Amino acid sequence: MKPVRAVPLWWVLLLVSRLGATRKGSPEEASFYYGTFPLGFSWGAGSSAFQTEGAWDQDGKGPSIWDAFTHSGKGKVLGDETADVACDGYYKVQEDVVLLRELHVNHYRFSLSWPRLLPTGIRADKVNKRGVKFYSDFIDTLLKSNITPIVTLHHWDLPQLLQVKYGGWQNVSMANYFRDYADLCFEAFGDRVKHWITFSDPRTMAEKGYETGHHAPGLQLHGTGLYKAAHHIIKAHAQAWHSYNSTWRGKQQGLVGISLNCDWGEPMDINSPKDIEAAERYLQFCLGWFANPIYAGDYPQVMKDRIGKKSAEQGLDMSRLPVFSLQEKSYIKGTSDFLGLGHFTTRYITERNYPSRQGPSYHNDRDLVELVDPNWPDLGSTWPQSVPWGFRRLLHFAQTQYGNPPIYVTENGASQKLHCTQLCDEWRIQYLKGYINEMLKAIKDGVNIKGYTSWSLLDKFEWEKGYSDRYGFYYVEFNNRNKPRYPKASVQYYKKIITANGFPNRREVESWYLKALETCAINNQMLAAEPLLSHMQMVTEIVVPTVCTLCILISAVLLMLLLQSQS
C-alpha cells in the first residue's frame, strides 16, 4: 500500500472545479458526459441478510440484536414492523437469482447472517450446518448464473447472545469472536468467494446503535458509546484481514475490504475558511473516522483534537475518543485490499460552535450544521436528495486522502416517494443517470473505481423506518403472503446502462428512458390486478378445499343412508 499523505479539502475543491465539476444544477446542465466505463468494470445490485431473508428463527438460526429490537414492542420501528418474514428471501433464492439475471448484473453484494451461522455468535459453541449449507448453495447458484458474489460478513445483525453476555461492541472481546466467525466463512466459502467486506457502514451501526439508540441495540451512551464501539469494530476488521492474509490468501487469492458510507459535505460558503474547515471536519468525522486508521494508522487529527479538547472542558481526565497503541496502529494500518464506498446524497456544511457544557455527544463534537438546498430535486422523501455532483467530489476526496486505493462503490440508490406504489419510478432513473454519470467523470479524471453496486435489488425492511421506504429495483408486495416481486421502470434503464457499459450517445440514452416507461405501464397493470389475484388465491386455498371436504362428507352420509335402506 502506498504511503498516505493527507490532502486538505480546499485542494480537492480546487481540483474538481478545474475539472469542470459544478455544484449547481442537474447533470444535463453540468454537461452530461457520454462515454463508456473501462473494460471489466463490474455492475451489481445489493442487499443485506436481515433486511431480506426473513426465516428469523428457522433451521437453527439464533436471534440477532435486531430481532430483539423489533420484537420489543416499544415503538422503536415505524408501525411496529419486524423482519420476521421480510422479503421471504430465505425461501426465494432461485426466484431472486432469476431477477439478478434479468438485470444483467456482473455481481451481487449480499451479507451473511452471523447468528444463522453461529446461533450464539461463538464458533466454539456451535456451528449451524444448515446455515452453512444455505449460503453455500446460494453462492453456487449465483456462480452457475455467472454472477460474482461480493460477501459482507457483518451488516448490523449481531448475535443477541453476544449483546446480552458481553455488551456487544462495547466489549473488546467482540474482535476475537468476529475473527473466529470470519475464519469460519473464509473456510466454508472462500474457495468460491473472492471479494469480502468485513463491515457495512460501521459508522451508522455505532452512531445509531450506541449514541442515538434509533438502531439495535438501542443504547444511548452519549459521546462515549459510539467511539468505543467504533474502536472495537476497527480492531475486529484488522483481525479478520490479518487472518485472511496469513491463512487464506495464499490458496484462495481473494480480496478483503470494508464498506464505509458517507455523504459529501460541501462548504456553505466556498470563500469562507471556517466553512471549508467545517466541511473537512464533517468528512473526517464521517469517512476518516474509520478510513484513516486503516490507511494511515490512526484517527484523523481533527477528531483527536476536537474530542480531546471538549473532554477536558467537560472535566474528564482522558479523551472520550479511545487511543490506539503504537503496536495497534501498525497492526491496523494497511488492512484493506480495496475501499468500499457507500454514498447517497450531499449536505451543505457551515460552522457552529456547541459549548462543552451542553454535554458530550457526537453531534456537538463536530461543531457544525448540515443544511440542504431547497432547489435540489425532491425525490418525495426526506432523504436522500439527488445531488449527483457531490458524488464525484467524494470520490476525488477518497482518492487523494487514501493514496488512490481501488474503490468499489458498494451502496448508491434512491428511496421511493412516500405513499407511492406505482412502478414508473422516473425519479430513480434520473438519480441513477446522474450519479452513475458523475462516477464515469471521476474515472475519466483518474479515480480508480472497479465496480458499482446499486442499492438495492428488492424493496426490503428499512430498519427503524420499517417498510415505508422502498429502495428496490423490484417492488415487493409485503401484504401478500407470497411476497411477489414486480419490476420497476428502473430495472429496464439500469439493464441498458450495464449492457452498454455506460452512456454511448444522447439518442440511445433517451430511448432507454422512453422504453423503460412503456414497460412499467404494463407492469403497473399487473400490480393493479394483485388484489384480485390474491383474492382468487385465497378462494383456491381456502374455499375450494372446504367445498371439497363438504362434498366428501355429504357423499359419505348419502352412502350410509343408501346402505341402510338396502338392509
Secondary structure, 3 states (H helix, E strand, C coil): CCCCCCCCHHHHHHHHHHCCCCCCCCCCCCCCCCEECCCCCEEEEECCHHHHCCCCCCCCCCCEHHHHHHHCCCCCCHHHCCCCCCCCHHHCHHHHHHHHHHHCCCEEEEECCHHHHCCCCCCCCCCCHHHHHHHHHHHHHHHHCCCEEEEEEECCCCEHHHHHHHCHHHCCCHHHHHHHHHHHHHHHHCCCCCEEEEEECHHHHHHHHHCCCCCCCCCCCCCCHHHHHHHHHHHHHHHHHHHHHHHHHHHHCCEEEEEEECCEEEECCCCCHHHHHHHHHHHHHHHHHHHHHHHHCCCCHHHHHHHHHHHHHCCCCCCCCCCCCHHHHHHHCCCCCCEEEECCCEEEEEECCCCHHHCCCHHHHHCEEEECCCCCCCCCCCCCCCCHHHHHHHHHHHHHHCCCCCEEEEECCCCCCCCCCCCCCHHHHHHHHHHHHHHHHHHHHCCCEEEEEEECCECCCCHHHCCCCCCCCEEECCCCCCCCEEECHHHHHHHHHHHHCEECCHHHHHHHHHHHHHHHHHHHHHHHCHHHHHHHHHHHHHHHHHHHHHHHHHHHHHHHHHHHHHC
